């Protein structure tokens, strides 16, 4: 029985362009998994035991060698297939590195000793190589600006590198141009060992569980401008990256910056997606693509003006409502007043309270005080159809009495208070609840 090839000398690492490989199964072990409780949402208070969801069986397959790269160096693992002697095909969901050994995760077992053929998902492999090699090249260019790459991650659509500071737009444009020029120059990319490299190399980022005395350290070189240890699969020329696009930045811990980017086929796919979005936006805005910015600027200006007008109208309406309540307290001898608005915009209720306070302060001889021993105010907003719920606030001596009735009628009311005040939110009105409360409060008109 042959022995397993160590990670660092795998067939996929010796030749990143190898698509298929014939090898032998060395071992097959079932992966131990804990049973998970089924996700079953129920309002029932039954004490019946929650059903247990049995996990799908998984197997860890060790091969003599493989064309599938295990995750590492910021690069996700390859996926692919294993073809058995009877021509049946088993999908490889993931490849993991167990110290020096690559383990293939499948949902079906394979008999040890079987001669098999391993095939890689080639489209995914090329994509991974374009992103990973592109990251090496991008980081190499940033090194010339004394900007070290602190970390990086490859996403399903977009990648990022973490840099020690936010980069100016001018530098980003300059770096993007330099990287794409180096792509055009078709610099050769090679993989060597430290001995062949002949110069000291930083191995501090190699995982602690990788035994370098038994394993193989690989150095990926891009022309004469960059040399870094890396276990991943890479292209053979910068021209194969095709293109790189630097996107946006995100400020993170300690003043660092995440710079998002994408390479290769992802560039034109991303451009196509963005163009579809722009075309859709242009259709909605009834304008050409090059007019979208101006149209949005105009709409934003109009929107701000509309918000300002709405705010003024709400304040005016709140003033009218405040005057109505004040008069009912002062002139009509009412001791409870309801203020209700069907939308759940809190601004109206806040404006009402300010307007009422202004009326009270302006009338020094009035007996109206919203939290005194005589007058109670009920503030309520929201509706059932919107599904957004609303808010309720009570001020005054009858807070406990009225609040108790309201709490009985609102299933989803959460809140609290003490003395002559209560404030709460209704996450969602159940059917008929709001009508029930308004009917109850109608008696105080």
C-alpha atoms as one frame of an Amber mdcrd trajectory, in Angstrom:
protein
   0.000   0.000   0.000   1.518   3.381  -0.978   1.874   6.165   1.577   0.046
   9.505   1.495   1.741  12.470  -0.172   2.243  15.346   2.271   0.573  18.706
   1.781   3.184  20.807   0.014   4.009  18.103  -2.505   0.505  17.238  -3.700
  -0.075  16.748  -7.405  -2.236  19.898  -7.465   0.608  21.895  -5.920   3.244
  20.537  -8.276   1.037  21.354 -11.260  -1.862  23.739 -10.627  -3.158  23.119
 -14.152  -3.634  19.379 -13.625  -7.355  18.640 -13.951  -7.476  14.882 -13.360
  -5.378  12.359 -11.456  -5.369   8.582 -10.968  -4.604   7.468  -7.425  -5.436
   4.921  -4.714  -7.673   5.148  -1.638  -5.613   4.649   1.531  -8.325   4.982
   4.178 -11.975   5.825   4.687 -13.319   6.827   8.097 -16.770   8.025   9.049
 -16.718  11.563  10.433 -18.215  11.669  13.920 -20.961  14.279  14.199 -23.274
  15.362  16.966 -26.995  15.071  16.374 -28.737  18.431  16.071 -32.117  19.392
  17.462 -34.606  20.021  14.694 -35.463  23.671  14.130 -39.169  23.497  14.873
 -40.950  26.748  15.703 -44.141  26.248  17.660 -46.171  28.288  20.107 -47.268
  25.081  21.814 -46.227  24.780  25.444 -46.196  20.989  25.224 -43.470  19.294
  27.223 -42.930  16.700  24.510 -39.288  16.057  23.720 -37.899  18.051  20.789
 -37.271  15.683  17.857 -33.638  14.982  17.029 -32.468  15.531  13.463 -29.968
  12.885  12.432 -27.033  14.455  10.544 -26.112  13.198   7.101 -23.218  10.786
   7.215 -19.859  12.099   6.082 -16.639  10.270   5.342 -13.006  11.350   5.451
 -11.119   9.848   2.512  -7.305   9.745   2.427  -5.725   9.260  -0.993  -2.174
   8.463  -2.011  -2.128  11.811  -3.832  -4.708  14.279  -5.069  -5.493  16.918
  -7.619  -7.810  18.649  -5.102  -6.223  21.375  -2.971  -7.108  21.446   0.756
  -8.024  24.847   2.170  -5.077  26.972   3.270  -3.257  30.254   2.783  -6.544
  32.141   2.635  -7.710  29.972  -0.272 -10.825  27.774   0.054 -10.527  24.085
  -0.729 -11.235  22.699  -4.162 -14.323  20.654  -4.857 -14.563  17.887  -7.394
 -15.378  14.235  -7.906 -13.920  10.776  -7.322 -14.683   8.195 -10.003 -14.677
   4.575  -8.800 -13.579   1.504 -10.807 -17.249   0.767 -11.639 -17.489   4.295
 -13.150 -19.809   5.551 -10.396 -19.002   9.106  -9.296 -18.835  10.466  -5.739
 -18.872  14.186  -5.069 -16.122  15.690  -2.898 -17.697  18.479  -0.839 -14.517
  19.751   0.779 -10.848  18.932   1.313  -9.334  19.583   4.731  -5.717  19.625
   5.858  -5.066  17.367   8.852  -1.527  18.443   9.749   0.412  17.082   6.728
  -2.395  15.040   5.188  -5.250  16.035   2.852  -8.630  14.571   3.818 -11.455
  14.453   1.248 -14.943  14.883   2.730 -17.696  12.922   0.965 -21.185  11.657
   1.792 -20.425   8.147   0.574 -17.721   5.695   1.696 -15.028   4.275  -0.601
 -13.298   0.946  -0.046  -9.569   1.349   0.848  -7.329   0.021  -1.888  -9.675
   1.099  -4.683  -8.034   2.654  -7.741  -9.857   5.914  -8.422  -9.707   9.001
 -10.611  -9.958  12.426  -9.001 -11.259  15.361 -11.075 -11.231  18.986 -10.003
 -13.992  21.554 -10.552 -11.875  23.380 -13.110 -13.911  26.576 -13.377 -13.685
  27.058  -9.599  -9.949  26.206  -9.593  -9.193  28.856 -12.217 -11.258  31.402
 -10.289  -9.408  30.634  -7.044  -6.034  30.900  -8.777  -6.940  34.245 -10.331
  -8.033  35.689  -6.980  -5.103  34.240  -5.007  -2.364  35.148  -7.487  -3.999
  38.553  -7.930  -3.798  39.099  -4.173  -0.066  38.260  -4.177   0.520  40.765
  -6.965  -1.619  43.466  -5.337   0.140  43.024  -1.982   3.525  43.137  -3.717
   2.681  46.525  -5.229   1.462  47.859  -1.870   4.773  46.696  -0.351   6.506
  49.265  -2.573   4.445  51.917  -0.722   5.505  50.462   2.659   1.946  49.243
   3.186   2.018  45.694   4.530  -0.883  43.337   3.914  -1.993  42.298   7.419
  -4.542  39.698   6.320  -6.701  38.751   3.391  -9.838  36.751   2.629 -11.310
  35.314  -0.546 -15.083  35.714  -0.742 -17.607  34.067  -3.020 -17.787  37.259
  -5.104 -15.453  39.846  -3.595 -12.129  39.587  -1.745 -10.342  41.956   0.595
  -6.894  42.684   1.944  -6.418  44.432   5.270  -3.969  47.341   5.243  -2.602
  49.388   8.182  -4.329  52.602   7.097  -6.986  53.996   4.780  -5.618  54.573
   1.293  -6.294  57.803  -0.581  -8.198  57.695  -3.854  -5.113  58.956  -5.689
  -2.931  56.103  -4.386  -5.645  53.529  -5.087  -5.900  54.701  -8.685  -2.116
  54.588  -8.999  -1.856  51.088  -7.483  -4.679  49.767  -9.665  -2.937  51.048
 -12.781   0.412  49.511 -11.730  -1.091  46.100 -10.969  -2.910  45.954 -14.305
   0.289  46.989 -16.093   2.162  44.111 -14.383  -0.635  41.780 -15.490  -0.130
  42.983 -19.076   3.632  42.370 -18.807   2.975  38.624 -18.305   5.544  38.198
 -15.529   6.447  34.535 -14.966   5.224  32.877 -11.759   7.151  29.978 -10.293
   7.219  27.868  -7.136  10.561  27.021  -5.477  11.835  25.625  -2.175  13.745
  27.808   0.322  17.024  26.162  -0.730  16.390  26.946  -4.392  15.338  30.480
  -3.469  18.660  31.011  -1.699  17.491  33.911   0.466  15.939  34.141   3.959
  12.166  33.949   3.905   9.529  34.848   6.487   7.839  31.619   7.651   5.998
  33.162  10.629   2.608  32.831   8.909   2.898  29.068   8.316   0.351  27.291
  10.581   1.727  25.914  13.855   0.335  22.435  13.150   2.303  22.133   9.907
   5.549  20.262  10.678   8.089  22.031   8.470  10.737  19.398   9.280   8.617
  16.734   7.541   6.627  18.919   5.190   7.608  21.133   2.280   7.721  24.924
   2.335   6.728  26.398  -1.017   7.770  29.900  -2.123   5.672  31.549  -4.825
   7.725  33.981  -6.936   6.326  36.632  -9.265   9.155  37.627 -11.579  11.825
  39.401  -9.549   9.398  41.567  -7.596   7.830  39.213  -5.047   8.578  35.982
  -3.167   6.330  34.664  -0.408   5.699  31.277   1.239   2.311  29.936   0.141
   0.669  26.519  -0.046  -2.026  27.538  -2.536  -2.458  26.830  -6.213  -1.265
  29.633  -8.495  -1.159  30.725 -12.112   1.998  30.479 -14.217   1.913  34.058
 -15.554   0.448  37.345 -14.369  -1.323  37.632 -17.735  -3.614  34.788 -16.638
  -4.996  37.028 -13.879  -6.558  38.963 -16.789  -7.494  42.075 -14.774  -7.932
  43.439 -11.267 -10.462  45.961 -10.018 -10.085  47.812  -6.722 -13.468  48.583
  -5.214 -14.269  50.242  -1.881 -12.650  50.467   1.561 -14.028  49.771   5.033
 -12.493  51.202   8.201 -11.771  48.485  10.775 -10.028  48.073  14.135  -7.102
  50.288  15.080  -7.334  52.549  12.051  -6.801  49.686   9.600  -8.645  49.473
   6.299 -10.154  46.588   4.369  -9.704  47.146   0.651 -12.141  45.100  -1.425
 -11.086  43.853  -4.846 -11.720  41.190  -7.474  -9.731  39.604 -10.274 -10.067
  37.706 -13.510 -13.467  36.538 -14.711 -15.037  38.074 -11.612 -14.255  41.538
 -13.003 -16.417  41.240 -16.109 -19.116  39.284 -14.220 -19.250  42.044 -11.617
 -19.312  44.698 -14.346 -22.166  42.889 -16.084 -24.152  42.688 -12.815 -23.566
  46.361 -12.062 -24.561  47.312 -15.605 -27.857  45.426 -15.188 -28.479  47.320
 -11.954 -27.727  50.628 -13.669 -29.975  49.805 -16.610 -32.771  48.884 -14.216
 -32.205  52.091 -12.269 -32.205  54.114 -15.492 -35.517  52.552 -16.492 -37.052
  53.348 -13.087 -35.728  56.900 -13.220 -36.680  57.354 -16.904 -33.210  58.502
 -17.911 -30.060  57.359 -19.699 -27.228  55.656 -17.785 -24.994  58.732 -17.895
 -27.846  60.825 -16.456 -28.467  58.641 -13.380 -26.175  60.589 -11.035 -27.791
  63.928 -11.912 -31.274  62.403 -11.642 -30.551  60.912  -8.217 -29.070  64.213
  -7.020 -32.233  66.017  -8.106 -34.498  63.388  -6.509 -32.506  63.489  -3.283
 -32.876  67.263  -3.151 -36.612  66.985  -3.762 -36.853  64.246  -1.143 -35.186
  66.434   1.487 -37.552  69.271   0.627 -40.517  66.892   0.897 -39.309  65.660
   4.284 -38.973  69.245   5.456 -42.511  70.064   4.271 -43.845  66.888   5.892
 -42.137  67.765   9.160 -43.648  71.259   9.077 -47.122  69.875   8.326 -46.821
  67.278  11.087 -45.830  70.016  13.510 -48.796  72.093  12.372 -51.186  69.131
  12.765 -49.664  68.307  16.150 -50.257  71.917  17.195 -53.935  71.694  16.180
 -54.315  68.401  18.079 -52.541  69.840  21.113 -54.921  72.819  21.096 -57.915
  70.455  20.866 -56.738  68.415  23.864 -55.848  71.538  25.838 -59.312  73.024
  25.235 -61.036  69.766  26.189 -59.104  69.717  29.445 -59.401  73.430  30.187
 -62.856  74.332  28.843 -64.799  71.087  28.476 -63.835  69.411  31.734 -62.419
  66.268  30.135 -59.923  64.258  32.213 -58.725  61.792  29.514 -57.685  62.516
  25.928 -56.586  60.136  23.168 -54.155  61.124  20.440 -53.959  58.465  17.717
 -52.249  58.408  14.316 -52.319  55.408  11.977 -48.721  55.652  10.753 -46.043
  54.604  13.228 -43.872  57.672  12.761 -42.930  58.748  16.274 -42.238  62.309
  15.149 -45.931  63.283  15.272 -46.426  62.128  18.877 -43.201  63.836  19.948
 -44.316  67.064  18.264 -47.704  66.824  19.979 -46.085  66.617  23.416 -43.876
  69.622  22.675 -46.828  71.662  21.386 -48.954  70.771  24.420 -46.131  71.686
  26.779 -45.793  75.016  24.972 -49.514  75.725  25.427 -49.329  74.850  29.109
 -46.272  77.061  29.658 -47.867  79.959  27.764 -51.016  79.834  29.910 -49.759
  80.475  33.405 -53.252  80.409  34.937 -54.237  77.046  33.414 -54.988  74.007
  35.529 -53.821  71.693  32.723 -50.701  69.694  33.480 -50.394  66.424  31.588
 -49.018  64.439  34.527 -50.909  66.118  37.379 -53.639  64.596  39.559 -56.419
  65.349  37.085 -55.532  64.935  33.397 -54.437  61.790  31.526 -53.201  61.583
  27.948 -53.037  58.405  25.827 -50.680  58.554  22.836 -51.007  55.745  20.288
 -49.841  55.103  16.718 -49.509  52.368  14.080 -51.987  50.083  12.313 -52.663
  46.423  11.561 -52.298  46.294   7.721 -48.703  47.596   7.671 -47.489  44.846
   9.986 -45.076  47.325  11.574 -46.810  47.650  14.917 -46.669  50.919  16.824
 -46.116  52.623  20.176 -48.219  53.604  23.181 -47.562  56.142  25.910 -49.710
  57.121  28.895 -49.241  60.162  31.141 -51.478  61.039  34.068 -53.300  59.684
  37.128 -55.405  57.108  35.232 -52.351  55.482  33.673 -52.616  52.295  35.732
 -56.341  51.868  35.072 -56.259  52.568  31.330 -52.874  50.918  30.853 -54.187
  47.721  32.436 -57.033  47.547  29.925 -54.706  48.259  27.010 -52.258  45.546
  28.120 -55.107  43.024  28.095 -55.921  43.855  24.480 -52.401  44.013  22.954
 -50.710  40.593  22.737 -47.327  41.938  21.633 -47.041  44.972  23.921 -43.651
  45.326  25.642 -42.831  48.218  27.934 -42.933  49.603  31.417 -43.142  52.629
  33.652 -43.932  53.735  37.141 -46.398  56.038  38.839 -48.309  58.175  36.385
 -46.468  57.100  33.244 -46.167  54.097  30.949 -44.398  53.667  27.629 -44.251
  50.622  25.379 -43.989  49.244  21.851 -46.253  46.852  19.997 -44.080  44.808
  17.637 -47.108  43.727  15.624 -50.844  44.330  15.965 -52.876  41.141  15.845
 -56.133  41.290  13.894 -58.857  43.188  15.743 -56.648  44.300  18.661 -56.242
  47.925  17.630 -59.968  48.278  16.917 -60.688  46.851  20.382 -58.417  49.407
  22.085 -59.773  52.340  20.081 -63.332  51.270  20.902 -62.440  51.131  24.594
 -60.793  54.577  24.479 -63.758  56.017  22.552 -65.657  56.346  25.825 -63.340
  59.152  26.925 -64.131  61.476  24.021
